[in-house]
Amino acid sequence: MKVAIVQNRPEFGNVQDNLNRIEEMLAGKAAELFVLPELFATGYRFKNMDEAHRFAEPVSGGKTTHFLISLAKKNKAHFIAGLVEIEGDQVYNSSVIVGPKGLIGRYRKIHLFDTEKSCFHAGKDVPPVFDLDGVKVGVMICFDWRFPETARSLALKGAEIIAHPSNLVLPHCPQAMITRCLENRIFAITADRVGEEERIPGEKLNFIGQSQVVDPDGNILVRASEKEEEVHIVDIDLKKARDKYLNSQNEIFKDRRTDLYL
Ligand code: ACM
């Protein structure tokens, strides 16, 4: 199976330009699954919930979902990407999952990072696993990496791949995801962005890039740069994620001692 990471440099608030740029970056690229960053079309650092509200869209029928479905049709692929979602009066940092036939699902980030707590409502639903043409894909968003329970629960629910739209500002995630993959014998596709935002004077954020695909043995199959917009496509062998044996004696899920820990 071919999977793609898309690492972009969105300009805050220029949604149409950011979408156009993604379309340009993906022209002629072929893969079965494309993962794009968290909040890939809006930028990251909203000043407050009112501002996030102004950029928010319903997942079903919204502009960004519509754009992703058109890419999915054109590229005959599934896409997983982050956007600001509104439902009722609640604003979420969400990811949508779409395919050539349309919208498949969404995930609302459950672990909000730092100032996100004053811009979004936290998701209340269990992180989901989707069956995409026979491949089990779990979804988490950025800071969810810091809570190993997120990846573990996705893996226990059968995820073979974790799609991980991100806007990383802390340095540790790319290395930590190697451990998440080893712990669960899964693939992880982290799609991050590059660039800087200083929406509030003196509070500059630098996004660290390094989007990557890691395999169940902890090998980094590809890692993007820290500064450039890039698209990378790699072949993954799903059989690796379907075999939870480390050797003839250790099956990593069966060996868990849930009688001794949570
Ligand atoms: C983050 O969760 N975007 C740092």
Residues whose N, C-alpha, C, O or C-beta is under 5 A from the ligand:
A	BS01	ACM	F113 C142 F143 N167 L168 V169
